[in-house]
Amino acid sequence: MNVAADIEARELSYAEAIREAMDVALASDERVILMGEDIGVYGGAFQVTGDLIDTYGPDRVIDTPISELGGAGVAVGAALTGLRPIFEFQFSDFATLAMEQIVNQAAKVRYMLGGAVSVPVVMRFPAGSGTGAAAQHSQSLEAWFAHVPGLKVVQPSTPHDAKGLLLAALEDPDPVMIFEHKLLYKMRGAVPEGHYTVPIGKAEIRREGVDVSIVATSIMVHKVLEAAEMLAGEGIEAEVIDLRTVRPLDRETVLASVRKTSRLVCVYEAVKTLGIGAEISAMVAESDAFDYLDAPIVRLGGAECPIPYNPELEKAAVPQVEDIIEAVRAQVKGRL
């Protein structure tokens, strides 16, 4: 397969890329099943599953009752029997109802049984703000899950990575949590046909730079890239790192970038306190890269409040392009 030619030939939306990944997996592996509320005839809360039920039937595209705890428990049990379930939550917030099965069962069974079994379940979480869905439907909870040994947590920021990381997750013997930002579902980008994977645990440098390293996740990658282009007009060249995987972290890529630029800004939508930026900051502080720093590390995260319903307040509760520009300017002041 000529991947370069495929990339040039077509574009898919983020949602279409996820659907195609599931289609590829269902067609190639009879162990793969889809589960979730309204994913069948309705096609999913965000229409990501689409008409897959028409191709694969209700035995493999399974509408579950309105019980996140029950549905997640069945998915974990199915994985223990040898199936490869993909379980969709309507909103990532609703995972709070299923934490027993995710945190106490899926993440721990392999350890408690000495590696005799694995739990190859994939869980998909539509996450993030920007849709006016208010406090109980707009959270970014990836750091909760990343705190738990036994879980892998990914945040694809592009259609290409959304497909590749989902297919990689299906090949992983451990539970993989995929956080998909709701505002990205309509974003379009180059996506190869057929089967390919994006490695879990490997970040991607989206923009080369020498003045400051900006580590971002999910939709913030795109806001950071926009800010970086504007900063370039001021003579500030930012290196933009798309973390892609929250657990396990790509230490090497982040530390190498900090050694190169001597400055670090962490940008993420989740609440700033105890977020992924804190872990990245500590990782740098505990490494030899700390000696390269010419300025304190900056964390730019969400406000210390539930996501508001009002659209202007909602926007103010998470980092925007202007906030990123101001944070980077403060980082490099005195250099120019």
C-alpha positions in Angstrom: 0.0 0.0 0.0 1.3 3.5 -0.9 0.5 5.3 2.3 1.7 8.7 0.9 -0.6 8.4 -2.1 -3.5 7.4 0.1 -3.0 10.4 2.4 -3.0 12.7 -0.6 -6.0 11.1 -2.1 -8.7 11.6 0.4 -10.0 13.3 3.6 -12.3 12.1 6.3 -13.9 13.8 9.3 -12.7 12.7 12.7 -16.0 10.9 13.3 -15.8 9.2 9.9 -12.3 8.1 10.7 -13.4 6.5 13.9 -16.3 4.8 12.2 -14.0 3.5 9.5 -11.6 2.1 12.1 -14.5 0.2 13.7 -15.7 -1.0 10.3 -12.2 -2.3 9.4 -12.0 -4.0 12.8 -15.4 -5.6 12.6 -14.7 -6.9 9.1 -11.3 -8.4 9.9 -11.8 -9.8 13.4 -15.0 -11.7 14.4 -14.0 -11.1 18.1 -14.7 -7.4 17.8 -18.1 -6.1 19.0 -19.5 -2.7 19.5 -21.5 -1.8 22.6 -23.2 1.3 24.0 -26.4 3.2 24.5 -28.2 4.1 21.2 -25.3 3.0 19.0 -27.4 0.7 16.9 -30.4 2.1 14.9 -29.8 5.6 16.1 -26.1 5.5 15.2 -24.7 6.8 18.5 -25.2 10.0 20.4 -22.8 11.9 18.0 -23.6 9.6 15.0 -20.2 8.1 15.0 -21.3 4.5 14.8 -23.6 5.4 11.9 -25.2 2.5 10.0 -22.7 -0.2 11.1 -25.6 -2.2 12.5 -27.0 -2.6 9.0 -23.8 -4.4 8.0 -23.0 -6.4 11.1 -26.3 -6.8 12.8 -27.5 -6.4 16.4 -25.3 -9.3 17.6 -22.2 -7.3 17.0 -23.5 -3.8 17.2 -25.2 -4.0 20.5 -27.5 -1.4 22.0 -27.1 -1.6 25.8 -29.7 -0.5 28.5 -29.4 2.9 30.0 -26.9 1.7 32.7 -23.3 2.7 32.3 -22.2 0.5 35.1 -24.0 -2.5 33.7 -22.9 -1.9 30.1 -19.3 -1.4 31.1 -19.4 -4.5 33.3 -20.7 -6.6 30.3 -17.9 -5.1 28.1 -15.2 -6.1 30.7 -16.7 -9.5 31.0 -16.8 -10.0 27.3 -13.1 -9.0 27.1 -12.3 -11.6 29.7 -14.0 -14.3 27.6 -11.8 -13.5 24.6 -13.9 -10.9 22.7 -12.6 -7.4 21.7 -15.4 -5.1 22.8 -15.5 -1.4 22.0 -17.8 0.3 24.5 -19.1 3.8 23.8 -20.2 6.2 26.5 -22.7 8.8 25.3 -20.7 11.5 27.2 -17.4 11.0 29.0 -19.0 12.4 32.1 -21.2 9.3 32.4 -18.2 7.2 33.0 -18.4 8.3 36.6 -21.3 5.8 36.9 -19.0 3.0 35.7 -15.8 3.6 37.7 -16.2 0.4 39.7 -16.0 -1.7 36.5 -13.2 0.4 34.9 -11.0 1.2 37.9 -11.6 -1.8 40.2 -12.1 -4.5 37.6 -10.7 -3.8 34.1 -7.6 -2.2 35.4 -6.8 -4.7 38.1 -7.9 -8.2 37.0 -4.7 -9.0 35.1 -2.5 -8.0 38.1 -4.7 -9.8 40.6 -4.5 -13.1 38.6 -0.8 -12.9 38.0 -1.1 -12.2 34.3 -3.1 -15.3 33.6 -5.8 -13.2 31.9 -6.0 -9.9 30.1 -8.8 -7.4 29.6 -8.6 -6.1 25.9 -11.5 -3.7 26.2 -11.6 -0.4 24.4 -13.8 2.4 25.8 -14.6 5.6 23.9 -15.5 8.8 25.6 -16.9 11.9 23.8 -15.3 14.6 26.0 -14.7 18.3 26.4 -16.6 21.6 26.3 -17.7 23.9 23.5 -21.2 22.5 22.7 -23.2 24.4 25.3 -24.0 21.1 27.1 -23.1 22.6 30.6 -21.4 21.2 33.7 -22.5 17.5 33.6 -21.8 16.9 29.9 -18.7 18.9 29.2 -15.9 17.7 31.4 -12.4 16.5 30.5 -11.7 13.6 32.9 -8.7 11.9 31.2 -6.4 12.6 34.2 -8.7 10.6 36.5 -8.2 7.5 34.4 -4.5 8.2 33.8 -3.9 8.0 37.5 -4.9 4.3 37.5 -2.2 1.7 36.9 -3.5 -0.9 34.4 -5.3 1.6 32.1 -3.9 3.2 29.0 -5.3 6.6 28.0 -5.2 8.3 24.6 -6.4 11.6 23.2 -6.3 11.7 19.4 -6.3 15.2 17.9 -6.6 14.4 14.2 -8.7 12.1 12.1 -5.5 10.2 11.1 -4.7 9.5 14.7 -8.3 8.8 15.7 -8.4 5.9 13.3 -4.8 4.7 14.0 -5.0 4.9 17.8 -8.3 3.0 17.8 -6.9 0.2 15.7 -3.8 0.1 17.9 -6.0 0.0 21.0 -7.8 -3.1 19.7 -4.4 -4.9 19.4 -3.5 -4.0 23.0 -4.0 -6.7 25.7 -4.9 -4.0 28.3 -7.8 -1.7 28.7 -7.5 1.4 26.5 -9.5 4.6 27.2 -10.0 6.8 24.2 -11.0 10.4 24.8 -12.5 12.1 21.7 -13.2 15.8 21.9 -16.7 16.5 20.7 -15.6 19.6 18.7 -13.2 17.5 16.7 -15.9 15.1 15.3 -16.4 17.4 12.2 -12.8 18.2 11.7 -11.4 16.8 8.4 -8.0 15.5 7.6 -6.0 13.0 5.6 -6.7 9.4 6.5 -5.2 6.3 4.8 -7.5 3.6 3.7 -7.4 0.1 5.2 -5.6 -1.0 8.4 -2.8 1.0 10.0 -1.9 1.9 13.6 -0.6 4.8 15.5 1.7 3.7 18.4 0.3 4.1 21.9 2.7 6.0 24.1 4.4 8.0 21.3 3.9 11.8 21.0 4.1 13.7 17.8 6.0 17.0 17.1 3.4 19.0 15.1 5.7 22.1 14.7 9.4 22.5 15.1 10.7 25.4 17.1 13.6 26.6 19.2 12.3 29.2 21.7 9.7 27.3 23.8 8.2 23.8 24.0 4.4 23.7 24.2 2.9 20.3 25.1 -0.8 20.0 24.3 -3.5 17.5 24.2 -6.6 16.9 22.1 -8.3 20.1 20.7 -5.7 22.3 22.4 -3.2 21.1 19.9 -5.0 23.0 17.2 -5.3 26.1 19.4 -1.6 25.9 20.2 -0.7 25.6 16.5 -2.8 28.7 15.7 -1.1 30.6 18.5 2.3 29.4 17.3 1.7 30.8 13.9 0.8 34.1 15.3 3.8 34.1 17.7 6.1 33.3 14.8 5.2 36.8 13.4 6.7 38.2 16.6 9.9 36.2 16.2 9.0 33.5 18.7 9.3 30.0 17.3 7.4 27.5 19.4 7.8 23.8 19.2 4.4 22.1 19.5 4.2 18.6 20.9 0.9 16.7 20.5 1.1 14.3 23.5 -1.5 11.9 21.9 -1.1 9.4 24.8 -1.6 10.5 28.4 -0.7 7.2 29.8 2.0 6.0 29.1 3.7 9.4 28.6 6.3 9.8 25.9 9.1 11.0 28.2 11.8 11.0 25.6 10.1 13.4 23.2 9.1 15.9 25.8 12.4 15.9 27.6 14.4 16.2 24.3 12.3 19.2 23.3 12.8 21.0 26.6 16.6 20.4 26.4 16.4 22.0 23.0 14.2 25.1 23.8 14.9 25.6 27.6 11.2 26.6 28.2 8.0 24.6 28.7 4.3 25.5 28.5 1.7 22.8 29.1 -1.8 23.4 27.6 -4.8 21.3 28.4 -8.6 21.8 28.7 -9.1 19.9 32.0 -9.0 21.8 35.3 -5.5 23.0 35.9 -5.1 21.6 39.4 -3.7 18.0 39.4 -4.1 17.8 35.6 -1.8 16.3 33.1 0.3 19.5 33.1 1.3 18.9 36.7 2.6 15.4 35.8 4.6 16.7 32.8 6.0 19.5 34.9 7.1 17.0 37.6 8.6 14.7 35.0 10.8 17.5 33.7 11.6 18.7 37.2 12.8 15.2 38.2 15.0 14.8 35.1 18.2 16.3 33.8 16.1 18.5 31.5 15.4 20.7 34.6 18.9 22.0 34.3 18.2 23.3 30.9 15.3 25.5 31.9 15.7 29.3 31.6 12.2 30.1 33.0 9.6 28.5 35.3 7.3 25.9 33.7 3.8 27.3 32.9 0.6 25.3 33.2 -2.3 26.6 31.2 -5.4 24.6 32.1 -9.2 25.0 32.7 -10.6 27.2 35.4 -11.4 26.0 38.9 -15.1 25.6 38.2 -17.7 23.4 36.5 -18.1 24.2 32.8 -20.8 26.9 32.5 -23.8 26.8 30.2 -23.5 30.4 29.1 -21.4 30.3 25.9 -19.1 33.3 26.8 -18.5 31.9 30.3 -17.9 28.4 28.8 -15.3 29.9 26.5 -13.7 31.7 29.4 -13.4 28.5 31.4 -10.9 26.8 29.1 -7.7 28.1 27.5 -8.1 30.0 24.2 -5.6 31.1 21.6 -5.2 34.5 23.2 -4.4 32.9 26.5 -1.8 30.7 25.0 -0.1 33.7 23.2 0.0 35.6 26.5 1.5 32.7 28.4 4.2 32.1 25.8 5.1 35.8 25.6 5.6 35.8 29.4 7.8 32.7 29.1 10.2 34.3 26.6 10.2 37.9 27.8 13.8 39.1 28.1 15.0 36.7 25.4 14.3 39.0 22.5 
